[in-house]
Amino acid sequence: MSRKETLKPAVALRKAVAYFRQPSHDRAGNPIPVQQDRVRSFAKEHGIEIVGEFTDSNRHRPGRN
C-alpha cells in the first residue's frame, strides 16, 4: 500500500447543514429539541457530518399566525 492509501478514512463522511423549524400550528407536536435528536442520530447512523445547525422558531414573521 502506498502512503496515500493508508491515509484515506475508512468511511467517507458526507457533510450537511441541519435546519430545524417549529411550525406555528404544531408548537407542542414536534419541538425543536426532538427534531435535533432525530436528525443527529440519523446523521451518525449514515456517516453524515453536520457542519452547521440553524433553528427557526417562527416567532417574528409578519403575516403569520
C-alpha positions as CSV (number, residue, x, y, z in Angstrom):
1,M,0.0,0.0,0.0
2,S,1.2,3.5,-0.8
3,R,1.2,6.2,1.8
4,K,-1.8,7.9,0.2
5,E,-3.9,4.8,0.5
6,T,-3.2,4.4,4.2
7,L,-4.3,7.9,5.0
8,K,-7.8,7.6,3.5
9,P,-10.6,7.5,6.0
10,A,-12.4,4.2,6.4
11,V,-15.7,5.8,5.8
12,A,-16.0,9.0,3.7
13,L,-18.2,11.5,5.6
14,R,-20.8,13.5,3.7
15,K,-21.4,17.0,5.1
16,A,-24.7,18.5,5.8
17,V,-26.4,21.5,7.4
18,A,-29.3,20.9,9.7
19,Y,-32.3,23.2,9.7
20,F,-34.9,22.9,12.4
21,R,-38.3,24.7,12.2
22,Q,-41.2,24.8,14.6
23,P,-44.4,25.5,12.6
24,S,-46.8,27.8,14.4
25,H,-49.7,25.3,14.1
26,D,-47.7,22.5,15.7
27,R,-45.9,24.0,18.7
28,A,-46.4,21.1,21.0
29,G,-46.3,18.2,18.5
30,N,-42.6,18.1,17.3
31,P,-40.4,20.5,19.3
32,I,-37.1,21.6,18.0
33,P,-35.1,19.5,20.6
34,V,-36.9,16.4,19.4
35,Q,-36.0,17.2,15.8
36,Q,-32.4,17.8,16.7
37,D,-32.1,14.4,18.5
38,R,-33.6,12.6,15.5
39,V,-31.5,14.4,12.9
40,R,-28.3,13.9,14.8
41,S,-29.0,10.2,15.3
42,F,-29.8,9.8,11.6
43,A,-26.6,11.6,10.6
44,K,-24.5,9.5,12.9
45,E,-26.0,6.2,11.6
46,H,-25.5,7.2,8.0
47,G,-22.0,8.7,8.2
48,I,-23.1,12.3,7.7
49,E,-21.2,15.1,9.4
50,I,-23.4,18.0,10.5
51,V,-21.3,21.1,9.9
52,G,-23.9,23.7,10.9
53,E,-27.3,23.9,12.6
54,F,-29.9,26.5,12.2
55,T,-33.2,26.9,14.0
56,D,-36.3,28.9,13.1
57,S,-38.9,29.3,15.9
58,N,-41.3,31.1,13.5
59,R,-41.9,33.8,16.1
60,H,-41.3,37.1,14.3
61,R,-42.7,36.6,10.8
62,P,-45.1,39.3,9.6
63,G,-48.4,38.0,8.4
64,R,-48.2,34.6,10.1
65,N,-50.4,33.4,12.9
